[in-house]
Amino acid sequence: MLSQFFPTDLSLGIAQAVIAAIISLLVLLLSYWQRLSMEKEIFIALIRALVQILAVGAVLVFILQGPLWLGVIILLLMMWMAAREAARRVSGIPGAVRVTFYGIFLGSGAVLVVMTFLGVIKWQLESMIPVGSMVISGGMNACALALDRFRGEVESHTGQIEAGLCLGAESEKAVMPYVQKAFRSSLIPRINALRALGIVWIPGLMSGMLLAGSDPVIAALYQFVVMAMIFVASSLSAFISLHLIRRYIFSEADQLLLQSKHQLQK
């Protein structure tokens, strides 16, 4: 229907973006109706998403014609930005930015290096950057979920943790049950995505390959490869960040630095 009124690809794309934005604003109205106080955050997120993706599309025209080392720099920059975004979601945790960066760099980075070295990801910017961004994004989300759950668990069990420390328990062992719960929670979205793959949803990569005329079986296989990479990268990133964060929430005297908001108000 839209193609009848917007004959060019650019005008059609703009019209589609406008309609998608209008539909997205319904969530903003829902937030206002339910008094969630997320209207500003939702609006800024929508504007940022549009501006950022347009900027990336414009820049990629030139980047994809550059040398391979440029792709490495871009992926490292993505990791840093992902770490900052994940840490912003768990503000209040000491060393959150550093921990999330190490988690994403070592977790997602290791997956990208191994899969590129083995030839699963082609040594081309057209493959490295898009696939790398999906893997890094998975690591970012996993770190944010893991650390957010970990913070909630520690804040809810501050008394138990401090009691264990008073009885002589090591700091890392005192929070180990909450590390395990946080790690388990961070895996739930990725496991659900794997279980529902092809039945509940067909991810964008496979859909794009099908629209481009690729063989459905080849598209399905490559989509599974990407999903598996994202799953491993997410798991490693969350695991590393959770084990590193334990060093930042205790002082040298094994005093718990991460306190609940209620205790801080006292």
N, C-alpha and C positions, 0 to 999 in steps of 0.2 A: 504493500500500500504506500509506504513512504517513498519508494523508488519512483512512483508516478509523479510525485511533487518535487522530488530532489533528484534530478537526473545525473549529476556528477557524484563521484565517490566522496569528495570533500564535503559537499553540501549534505549528502546522505549521512555521512559520519557525524557531522555536527548536529543534525536533527536527532539521530539516535542517542547521542550523548546528552542532549537537552532532555529528551524523554526519560532516559535513565536517571538523570539528576532529579527530575520532578518526582519520579516514583520513590527515589531515595529520601526525599524530603518528607515523605509520609512517616518515616521512622522518627524524624525530628518532631513532627506533630504528636506522634504517639508518646515520645519522651516527655513532651510538654504536658500532655493530658494526664500521664501517670506520675508527673512531678519527679522525674528521674534526675533532673538537673544536668542532662547530657546534651542539651540543644547546641550549646556553643562548641563542644567537642565534636559532635557529629557534623556540624556545618563546616568547621575548619578542616576536618578529615576529608570531606567531599571536595572542598576547594583544593586542598593540597594534592589529593589524588589526581584530579584533573590537570592541574598545572604541572605536577611532576611527570605524569605519563606523557604529556605533550612535549615537555622539555626533553625527556629521554628519547622519544621518537625522533625529535629533530636532531639530537646529538648523535644518535646511533647511525644516522645516515653517513656521518663522517668517520665515526669510530670503527665501524665494520670494515672500512677500507684501510685501517691502520695496521701496525705490526702486532704480533702476538703478545709482546711484553706489555702493550697497552691494556690488553684484556686482564692481565694479572693485576695491574694497578687498579683497574676499575673494580675487580672482585674484592680486593683488599679494602677499597673505599666502601663498598657495599657492606662488608663485614663490620667496619667501624660504625657506620650509620645504623646498621641493624642492632649492634650492641647498645648504642645510645637509646634507640627506641625501646628495646627490651628493658633497659635499666629504668627508663622513664616510667614504665608501668609498675615498677617495684621500688619506687622512691622510698627512702628511709632505711634501706639496707646498705650498710657500709661497704664500699668497694664494688658496688653493683655494676658500674660501667666496665671496670677492669675485668671482673669475673665473667660477665657476659661476652666480652670480646675474646677472652681466652677460650671460653667454651665454644663460641662460634668458629673462631680461627682454627682451633685444634680439631673440633668435631666435624663441622661442615668442610673446612679446608682439607682435612685428611681424605674425606670421601672424594672431593673434586680432584685432588692430586692423583689418588690411586686409580680412579675411573678414567681420568684423562691419560695417564701413563699406560693403562691397559688397552686404550683405544675405544672404550665404551663411549666416551665423549670425544668427538673429533677435535683435532688440533686446529680449530677454526674459530674465529671470533663469533661467527653466526651460531655456533653451538655452545661455546664456552660461557658466553655472557647470559643468554636466556636460561640455560639449564642451571648454571651457577647461581643465578638470582633465585631460582625456585628452591634450590638446596639451602642457600643461606637464609632465605625467608623461613623455611621449615625450622632451622636451628634457632632463629630469632624467636619464633612463636613458642618453641619448646622451652627455651630459657625463661621467657617471661612467665609461662604457665608454672614451670617448676619453682622458680624463685617466689612467685606470688603465693603459691600453696605453702611453700616452706616458711615464708614469713608468717602466714596465718597460723600454721601449726605451732611455731615457736611462740608467737604472741599468746596463743591459747593455752600453752603448756609451760609458761615461764616458771611457775612454781615447781612443777615436777623436775624441770631441768636444773634449777638452782638447788633443789633438794639433793639431786643426784651428785652435783658438784660438791656439795657440802659433805657428802658421804664418801668422797674420794674418787668418784668416777671421772674418767678423762673427758675433756670437753667434747671431743669429736664423737665419742661413744654416747655421750648424754643426748646428743641430737640425732643420732643415727636412725631411730625409728621415724623421725619426721622427715629426714632425708629420703628414706625409702617410700614414704607416703607421697611426697612431692614428686619423686621420680616416676612413680606409678601413675600419678595423675597426668603428668606431662605426656605420657605415652598413649593415653586414652584416645585423643583425637586422631592420632596417626594410625592406631590399630583399627579404629572405626572406619577410617578412610580406606584402609586395605581391605577390610571385610566387605565394604560396600562398593568397592571398585567394580565397575561394569554392570552392577545390578541396580544400585540406587542412583549412581551418577557416572557420567563419562567426563573425565577431566578435560580442561581446555586444550592441553597439548594434543591429545588424541583427536579431539574435535577439529582443531586447526589442521592437523595432517589429513583428516578425512575430507575437509573442505578444499584442501589443496590437491586432492586427487590421489592420495597415497593408498596403498593396499590396506584394507581394514585390519588384517592380521598383523602386518608389519607395524601399523600404528598402535595396535593393542600391545604388542610386545615392547615397543619403545616406551609406551606409557607406563607399563609395569616396571621397566628399568628405572625410569625417573622416580616413580613412587617409592621403589625400594631404596633408592639413593636418599630421598628425602627422609624416609623412615630411619635409616641408619644415622644420617647426619643429625636429625632431631634427637635421637636417643643419645648419641655421643655428646652433643652439645649440652643437653640437659644434665647428663651424668657428670661431665667435667665441671660445669658451673656450680652444681650443688656441692660437689666435694671441695671446690675451691672456696666457696662462700663461708664454709665453717671456720676458716682462718680469720675471717674479717669480723665475725659477730662476737668474738671473744677477745678480751684484753690479754696482755702478757701474763696477768695473774689469774687467767681463766674466769674472768668475770663476764657475764653475759651483757653485751652491749646493745643487743636488739631487744627493746622493751615494748610492751603493748602500749597503745595510745592512752589507755586508761591509767596505766602506771605513770606515764610521762606527765599527764595532767596533774597527778598528785604532787 
